Amino acid sequence: MTSQAEWLRGTVLALALVMTGPVLADTRPDDGKVTNFLLDNGMEVVVIPDHRAPIVTHMVWYKIGSADEPPGKSGIAHFFEHLMFKATTNHPAGAFDRAVSAIGGSNNAFTSYDYTAFYETVVPQALEQMMDFEADRMRNLILNDDVIATERDVILEERRSRIDSNPQAVLGEEIDATLWQNQPYRIPVIGWMQEMEKLNRTDAKAFYDKYYTPNNAVLVVAGDVEPEVVKALAEKTYGKIARGPDLPPRIRPVEPEQNTRRTVTLTDARVSVPNFSTQWVVPSYHTAKPGEAEALDLLAEILGGGSRSRLHQQLVVKQGIAAEAGAFFQGTMLDATNFTVYGAPRGDAKLADVQAAVEVEVARIAKDGVTSDELEKAKDRFVRSMIFARDKQDSMANIYGATLATGGSVRDVEEWPSRIRKVTADEVKAVAARYLNLNHSTSGYLLPQTQAGN
């Protein structure tokens, strides 16, 4: 069980190309078309057939994340992710995990700003059993004071070990709290310690009853299955659960116009190599004007998406001043999101020199744009990386689940490659000039103790 602090920050560089935009939707001749439908109780179902191996990934995505939490209750979404693994009226604590292990499968869950997801990877014959377990804990958890107290201690220790003892994670929280002035993304997914300590049974029960309902969930099944079989099993299991009250639209506080340059600095004796990041508030796929999010995706790829990017070639290969330098755009968010550049020095190079060189490359694109050849090669790299995601059915399930849980649709996933192909060099230049203004940015610095004050 992981929080966004671990799941997102720990894997964002490896998964950036997979999770920021939907995957290429081409199907192989022996694979069926992706289908989706609604159960009578409002639960949306997506089926992604892939018959290359006799396994299936089963995911339930709830449209509730840390950014939806009531004021003063930070961490309740992640806390409830943990509580979902406890006893129900039909199964003792641990029964679900033991059932998965007994058939050689795997299961886990994660919490993000915009959603909470639970997943299992098993043989197709076990799909109905997984649905039974998930449907059961959707409504039948036993939430008593002993369960609450025990699991609250677990998440408090998780915060101590994964955040408070990790300088990079502590800095990340402070950067978020500075970047976002009004939007709830400024609050860490795992929660603030002083609020986590006060979470109680009343909080948990209210959260459960409000959000853990079929009409607030998306079921994604990917693997060696057929849509008609999944539909029959879903109706047999999830279909028995009564529809919950209709939830109001997920309208959150809007971020005000940003007009200052802010910095956050953390010095720590455990840090040996300094690093920096600079972030800007930009639109996500859900909030952007047509074509803007796609242009931001390609801007991130050209600027710092890999070994062929401008930042890597200039700072790491040619100048030799950086151990790493890159950029990423976190596009799959319900509200506005962030565009980030980062770097760390190599050898005797100074962090200030690396940051200056990164800023030169950002300014160059904003002023001069990108070449058509550079753009086409970036599109090829970017779209090909999406094709590779098809080799892992859990990647496909994640892409569809994250898209649908943040206001998108199956059609958005399917049409994404053609939208990427339509982006022009002028559009990439325009989003760089419009959004990557250093006077409206937030930079974070992680420094060794000896560099304090430098």
C-alpha positions as CSV (number, residue, x, y, z in Angstrom):
1,M,0.0,0.0,0.0
2,T,1.5,3.3,-1.1
3,S,0.8,7.0,-0.9
4,Q,1.3,9.5,-3.7
5,A,4.4,10.6,-1.9
6,E,6.0,7.3,-2.6
7,W,4.2,6.1,-5.7
8,L,4.3,9.3,-7.7
9,R,7.6,10.8,-6.6
10,G,9.4,7.5,-6.6
11,T,8.4,6.5,-10.1
12,V,7.5,9.6,-12.0
13,L,10.7,9.7,-14.1
14,A,10.3,6.0,-15.1
15,L,6.6,6.3,-15.7
16,A,6.3,9.8,-17.0
17,L,5.8,8.8,-20.6
18,V,3.3,6.1,-19.6
19,M,1.1,8.1,-17.2
20,T,1.2,11.6,-18.6
21,G,-0.7,10.7,-21.8
22,P,-2.8,7.8,-22.8
23,V,-1.3,4.9,-24.8
24,L,-1.4,4.2,-28.5
25,A,-4.6,2.4,-29.0
26,D,-3.6,0.1,-31.9
27,T,-4.8,-3.5,-31.3
28,R,-3.1,-6.6,-32.5
29,P,-5.1,-8.9,-34.9
30,D,-5.7,-11.5,-32.1
31,D,-6.8,-8.9,-29.5
32,G,-10.3,-7.6,-29.1
33,K,-11.4,-4.0,-29.1
34,V,-11.4,-2.1,-25.8
35,T,-15.0,-1.8,-24.6
36,N,-16.8,0.0,-21.8
37,F,-20.2,0.0,-20.3
38,L,-22.2,1.0,-17.2
39,L,-23.8,-1.3,-14.7
40,D,-27.3,-0.4,-13.6
41,N,-25.9,1.0,-10.3
42,G,-23.7,3.4,-12.1
43,M,-20.3,1.6,-12.0
44,E,-18.3,2.1,-15.2
45,V,-16.5,-0.9,-16.6
46,V,-13.6,-1.0,-19.1
47,V,-12.4,-4.2,-20.6
48,I,-9.0,-4.4,-22.4
49,P,-8.6,-7.9,-24.0
50,D,-5.0,-9.2,-24.3
51,H,-4.7,-12.9,-25.0
52,R,-0.9,-13.2,-25.2
53,A,-0.6,-14.6,-21.6
54,P,-3.1,-16.4,-19.3
55,I,-3.2,-13.6,-16.7
56,V,-5.6,-10.8,-15.9
57,T,-5.3,-7.5,-14.1
58,H,-8.4,-6.4,-12.1
59,M,-8.5,-2.8,-10.9
60,V,-11.1,-0.7,-9.0
61,W,-10.6,3.0,-9.2
62,Y,-12.5,5.3,-6.8
63,K,-12.9,8.9,-7.9
64,I,-11.7,10.1,-4.5
65,G,-8.2,11.3,-3.6
66,S,-6.4,13.5,-1.2
67,A,-7.5,16.7,-3.0
68,D,-11.1,15.9,-2.1
69,E,-10.5,15.6,1.6
70,P,-12.4,17.8,4.1
71,P,-10.3,20.7,5.6
72,G,-8.4,19.5,8.6
73,K,-8.7,15.8,7.6
74,S,-5.6,15.4,5.5
75,G,-4.5,11.9,4.9
76,I,-8.0,10.3,5.3
77,A,-8.0,9.1,1.7
78,H,-4.7,7.2,2.1
79,F,-5.8,6.1,5.6
80,F,-8.9,4.6,4.1
81,E,-6.9,2.8,1.5
82,H,-5.2,0.9,4.4
83,L,-8.6,0.2,6.1
84,M,-9.9,-1.5,2.9
85,F,-7.6,-4.4,3.7
86,K,-9.3,-5.1,7.1
87,A,-12.1,-7.5,8.0
88,T,-15.6,-7.3,6.5
89,T,-18.8,-8.9,7.6
90,N,-18.0,-11.8,5.2
91,H,-14.3,-12.3,5.5
92,P,-11.7,-12.0,8.3
93,A,-8.8,-9.6,8.1
94,G,-6.1,-11.0,5.7
95,A,-8.4,-13.4,3.9
96,F,-8.2,-11.4,0.6
97,D,-4.4,-11.3,0.7
98,R,-4.2,-15.0,1.5
99,A,-6.6,-15.9,-1.4
100,V,-4.4,-14.0,-3.8
101,S,-1.2,-15.5,-2.6
102,A,-2.7,-19.0,-2.7
103,I,-3.1,-18.8,-6.4
104,G,0.3,-17.1,-7.0
105,G,-1.1,-13.7,-7.8
106,S,-0.3,-10.2,-6.5
107,N,-2.3,-7.4,-5.2
108,N,-1.8,-3.9,-3.8
109,A,-3.3,-0.4,-3.8
110,F,-2.3,3.3,-4.1
111,T,-3.6,6.7,-3.3
112,S,-3.2,9.8,-5.4
113,Y,-4.4,13.4,-5.4
114,D,-7.4,12.5,-7.6
115,Y,-8.1,8.8,-7.1
116,T,-7.6,5.7,-5.0
117,A,-7.0,2.3,-6.8
118,F,-7.0,-1.3,-5.8
119,Y,-5.6,-4.0,-8.0
120,E,-4.9,-7.7,-8.4
121,T,-3.1,-9.7,-11.0
122,V,-4.2,-13.3,-11.2
123,V,-5.1,-16.2,-13.6
124,P,-8.4,-15.6,-15.5
125,Q,-10.1,-18.4,-13.6
126,A,-9.8,-16.3,-10.4
127,L,-11.4,-13.2,-11.8
128,E,-14.8,-13.9,-10.3
129,Q,-13.2,-14.5,-6.9
130,M,-11.4,-11.1,-7.1
131,M,-14.6,-9.4,-8.0
132,D,-16.4,-11.0,-5.0
133,F,-13.7,-9.8,-2.6
134,E,-13.6,-6.2,-4.0
135,A,-17.4,-5.9,-4.1
136,D,-17.6,-7.2,-0.5
137,R,-15.2,-4.6,0.9
138,M,-16.8,-1.8,-1.1
139,R,-19.6,-1.8,1.4
140,N,-19.1,-4.4,4.2
141,L,-16.0,-3.2,6.1
142,I,-16.0,-3.6,9.9
143,L,-14.8,-0.2,11.2
144,N,-14.3,-0.4,15.0
145,D,-12.1,1.7,17.3
146,D,-9.5,-1.0,17.6
147,V,-9.1,-1.3,13.8
148,I,-8.9,2.5,13.5
149,A,-6.3,2.9,16.2
150,T,-4.0,0.1,14.9
151,E,-4.0,1.2,11.3
152,R,-3.6,4.9,12.3
153,D,-0.4,3.9,14.0
154,V,0.7,2.2,10.8
155,I,0.2,5.3,8.6
156,L,1.9,7.5,11.2
157,E,5.0,5.3,11.1
158,E,4.8,5.3,7.3
159,R,5.0,9.0,7.3
160,R,8.0,9.0,9.6
161,S,9.9,6.4,7.6
162,R,9.0,7.5,4.0
163,I,8.7,11.3,4.4
164,D,10.2,12.7,7.6
165,S,13.4,10.6,7.3
166,N,13.9,11.4,3.6
167,P,15.2,14.9,2.8
168,Q,14.1,14.7,-0.8
169,A,10.5,13.9,0.2
170,V,10.5,16.6,2.9
171,L,11.6,19.2,0.3
172,G,9.0,17.9,-2.2
173,E,6.2,18.6,0.3
174,E,7.5,22.1,0.9
175,I,7.8,22.8,-2.8
176,D,4.2,21.6,-3.3
177,A,3.0,23.8,-0.4
178,T,4.7,26.8,-2.1
179,L,3.8,26.1,-5.7
180,W,0.1,25.7,-5.0
181,Q,-1.3,28.8,-3.3
182,N,-5.0,27.7,-3.2
183,Q,-5.4,24.4,-4.9
184,P,-5.6,21.3,-2.5
185,Y,-2.6,19.7,-4.4
186,R,-0.5,21.7,-1.9
187,I,-1.4,19.2,0.8
188,P,0.6,15.9,0.8
189,V,-1.3,12.8,-0.1
190,I,-0.2,11.0,3.0
191,G,-1.4,14.0,5.1
192,W,0.1,16.3,7.7
193,M,1.2,14.5,10.9
194,Q,-0.8,16.7,13.3
195,E,-4.0,16.0,11.3
196,M,-3.3,12.3,10.7
197,E,-3.0,11.8,14.5
198,K,-6.6,12.9,15.0
199,L,-8.3,10.8,12.4
200,N,-10.9,8.6,14.0
201,R,-13.7,6.2,13.4
202,T,-16.3,8.9,12.7
203,D,-14.1,10.4,10.0
204,A,-13.5,7.0,8.4
205,K,-17.2,5.9,8.5
206,A,-18.3,9.2,6.9
207,F,-15.6,9.0,4.2
208,Y,-16.6,5.3,3.4
209,D,-20.3,6.0,3.2
210,K,-19.9,9.0,1.0
211,Y,-17.3,7.8,-1.5
212,Y,-17.0,4.0,-1.6
213,T,-20.0,3.4,-3.8
214,P,-20.3,1.8,-7.3
215,N,-21.4,5.0,-9.0
216,N,-18.2,6.6,-7.8
217,A,-16.0,3.8,-9.1
218,V,-14.4,2.6,-12.4
219,L,-13.7,-1.1,-12.9
220,V,-10.8,-1.9,-15.3
221,V,-10.1,-5.5,-16.4
222,A,-7.1,-6.1,-18.7
223,G,-5.8,-9.4,-19.9
224,D,-7.0,-12.8,-21.1
225,V,-10.7,-12.1,-20.9
226,E,-13.6,-11.4,-23.2
227,P,-15.9,-8.4,-22.6
228,E,-19.1,-10.4,-22.4
229,V,-17.6,-12.6,-19.7
230,V,-16.4,-9.6,-17.7
231,K,-19.9,-8.0,-18.0
232,A,-21.6,-11.1,-16.7
233,L,-19.3,-11.4,-13.8
234,A,-19.5,-7.7,-13.0
235,E,-23.3,-7.8,-12.9
236,K,-23.2,-10.9,-10.7
237,T,-20.8,-9.3,-8.2
238,Y,-20.7,-5.5,-8.3
239,G,-24.1,-5.3,-9.8
240,K,-25.7,-6.5,-6.5
241,I,-24.4,-3.4,-4.7
242,A,-27.0,-0.6,-4.3
243,R,-26.2,2.7,-6.0
244,G,-25.0,5.4,-3.6
245,P,-26.2,9.0,-3.3
246,D,-25.2,11.1,-6.3
247,L,-22.1,13.1,-5.5
248,P,-21.8,16.8,-6.4
249,P,-19.3,17.8,-9.1
250,R,-15.7,17.7,-8.1
251,I,-15.2,21.5,-8.0
252,R,-12.2,22.5,-6.0
253,P,-10.6,25.9,-5.2
254,V,-9.1,27.5,-8.2
255,E,-5.5,28.5,-8.3
256,P,-5.0,32.3,-8.5
257,E,-2.8,33.9,-11.1
258,Q,0.8,33.4,-10.1
259,N,3.0,36.5,-10.4
260,T,6.1,35.8,-8.2
261,R,9.2,33.7,-8.3
262,R,9.6,31.6,-5.1
263,T,12.3,29.4,-3.8
264,V,12.4,26.7,-1.2
265,T,15.8,25.5,0.3
266,L,16.6,22.5,2.4
267,T,20.0,21.8,3.7
268,D,20.7,18.4,5.3
269,A,23.8,16.5,6.5
270,R,22.6,13.4,4.7
271,V,22.8,15.0,1.3
272,S,26.0,14.4,-0.7
273,V,25.1,15.8,-4.1
274,P,22.9,18.9,-4.4
275,N,20.0,19.1,-6.8
276,F,17.3,21.6,-7.9
277,S,14.0,21.6,-9.6
278,T,11.8,24.4,-11.0
279,Q,8.1,24.0,-11.4
280,W,5.3,25.9,-13.1
281,V,1.5,25.6,-12.8
282,V,0.2,24.5,-16.2
283,P,-3.1,23.0,-17.6
284,S,-3.7,19.3,-17.4
285,Y,-5.3,17.1,-20.1
286,H,-8.6,17.7,-18.3
287,T,-8.3,21.5,-18.0
288,A,-6.3,22.5,-21.1
289,K,-7.5,24.2,-24.2
290,P,-7.5,21.8,-27.3
291,G,-4.0,20.9,-28.2
292,E,-2.3,22.5,-25.2
293,A,-1.7,19.4,-23.1
294,E,-0.4,17.5,-26.1
295,A,2.0,20.4,-26.8
296,L,3.2,20.4,-23.2
297,D,3.8,16.6,-23.4
298,L,5.9,17.1,-26.5
299,L,7.7,20.1,-24.9
300,A,8.7,17.9,-22.0
301,E,9.9,15.2,-24.3
302,I,12.0,17.6,-26.4
303,L,13.3,19.5,-23.5
304,G,14.1,16.8,-21.1
305,G,12.4,13.5,-21.8
306,G,15.4,11.2,-22.3
307,S,18.9,10.8,-23.7
308,R,18.0,12.5,-27.0
309,S,16.5,15.6,-25.2
310,R,18.1,19.0,-25.3
311,L,18.9,19.1,-21.6
312,H,20.6,15.7,-21.6
313,Q,22.6,16.4,-24.8
314,Q,23.7,19.9,-23.8
315,L,24.3,19.5,-20.0
316,V,25.3,15.9,-19.6
317,V,26.9,15.0,-23.0
318,K,28.3,18.2,-24.4
319,Q,29.1,20.4,-21.4
320,G,29.6,17.6,-19.0
321,I,28.4,19.7,-16.0
322,A,25.3,17.6,-15.0
323,A,25.0,14.2,-13.6
324,E,21.3,14.4,-14.6
325,A,19.0,16.9,-16.2
326,G,15.4,16.5,-17.5
327,A,11.8,17.6,-17.6
328,F,8.4,16.1,-17.1
329,F,4.8,17.1,-17.4
330,Q,2.3,15.4,-15.1
331,G,-0.7,15.6,-17.5
332,T,-3.2,13.1,-16.0
333,M,-4.7,15.3,-13.2
334,L,-8.2,16.5,-12.6
335,D,-7.2,20.1,-12.1
336,A,-4.2,22.2,-13.2
337,T,-0.9,20.4,-12.9
338,N,2.8,21.1,-12.9
339,F,5.6,21.2,-15.5
340,T,9.0,20.5,-14.0
341,V,12.7,20.8,-15.0
342,Y,15.5,19.5,-12.7
343,G,19.2,18.9,-12.6
344,A,22.2,17.9,-10.4
345,P,25.9,18.8,-11.0
346,R,28.7,16.4,-11.9
347,G,32.2,16.6,-10.6
348,D,33.4,20.1,-9.8
349,A,30.5,21.8,-11.5
350,K,28.3,24.1,-9.4
351,L,24.5,23.7,-9.0
352,A,24.1,27.3,-10.0
353,D,25.8,26.6,-13.3
354,V,23.5,23.6,-14.0
355,Q,20.4,25.6,-13.2
356,A,21.6,28.5,-15.4
357,A,22.2,26.1,-18.3
358,V,18.7,24.5,-17.8
359,E,17.1,28.0,-17.9
360,V,19.0,28.8,-21.1
361,E,17.5,25.8,-22.8
362,V,14.0,26.7,-21.5
363,A,14.3,30.3,-22.7
364,R,15.7,29.1,-26.1
365,I,12.5,27.1,-26.9
366,A,10.3,29.9,-25.7
367,K,12.1,32.4,-27.9
368,D,13.1,30.3,-31.0
369,G,10.8,27.3,-30.8
370,V,11.8,23.8,-32.0
371,T,12.6,22.5,-35.5
372,S,10.1,20.4,-37.5
373,D,12.6,17.6,-37.6
374,E,13.2,17.7,-33.9
375,L,9.4,17.7,-33.3
376,E,8.8,14.7,-35.6
377,K,11.5,12.7,-34.0
378,A,10.1,13.5,-30.5
379,K,6.6,12.4,-31.7
380,D,8.1,9.1,-32.9
381,R,9.9,8.5,-29.7
382,F,6.9,9.5,-27.6
383,V,4.3,7.5,-29.4
384,R,6.6,4.4,-29.6
385,S,7.1,4.5,-25.9
386,M,3.3,4.3,-25.6
387,I,3.3,1.1,-27.7
388,F,5.7,-0.5,-25.3
389,A,3.2,0.0,-22.5
390,R,1.0,-2.6,-24.2
391,D,3.6,-5.2,-23.2
392,K,2.4,-4.8,-19.6
393,Q,-1.3,-5.2,-19.1
394,D,-1.1,-3.3,-15.8
395,S,0.2,-0.3,-17.6
396,M,-2.8,-0.4,-19.9
397,A,-5.1,-0.7,-17.0
398,N,-3.4,2.2,-15.2
399,I,-3.6,4.4,-18.3
400,Y,-7.4,3.8,-18.8
401,G,-8.1,4.0,-15.1
402,A,-6.2,7.2,-14.4
403,T,-7.8,8.8,-17.5
404,L,-11.4,7.9,-16.6
405,A,-10.9,8.8,-12.9
406,T,-9.8,12.3,-13.9
407,G,-12.6,13.3,-16.2
408,G,-11.5,11.6,-19.4
409,S,-13.0,8.8,-21.5
410,V,-12.1,5.7,-23.4
411,R,-12.3,7.8,-26.6
412,D,-9.8,10.3,-25.2
413,V,-7.3,7.3,-24.9
414,E,-8.0,6.0,-28.3
415,E,-7.7,9.4,-30.0
416,W,-4.6,10.5,-28.2
417,P,-2.0,9.4,-30.8
418,S,-3.7,11.3,-33.6
419,R,-3.8,14.4,-31.4
420,I,-0.1,14.1,-30.6
421,R,0.6,13.8,-34.3
422,K,-1.3,17.0,-35.1
423,V,0.8,19.2,-32.7
424,T,2.8,21.8,-34.6
425,A,6.2,23.4,-33.8
426,D,4.4,26.7,-33.3
427,E,2.2,25.2,-30.6
428,V,5.1,23.8,-28.7
429,K,6.8,27.2,-28.8
430,A,3.6,28.9,-27.7
431,V,3.1,26.8,-24.6
432,A,6.7,27.3,-23.6
433,A,6.4,31.0,-24.0
434,R,3.0,31.2,-22.3
435,Y,3.7,29.0,-19.2
436,L,7.4,28.6,-18.6
437,N,8.0,32.1,-17.2
438,L,10.8,32.0,-14.6
439,N,9.2,35.0,-12.9
440,H,6.2,32.9,-12.1
441,S,7.9,29.7,-11.0
442,T,8.8,27.8,-7.8
443,S,12.4,26.4,-7.4
444,G,13.5,23.9,-4.8
445,Y,17.1,23.3,-3.7
446,L,18.4,20.3,-1.8
447,L,21.9,21.1,-0.5
448,P,24.5,19.4,1.6
449,Q,25.0,20.9,5.1
450,T,28.3,22.4,4.0
451,Q,26.6,24.5,1.3
452,A,24.2,26.2,3.7
453,G,24.2,29.9,2.9
454,N,25.9,29.5,-0.5
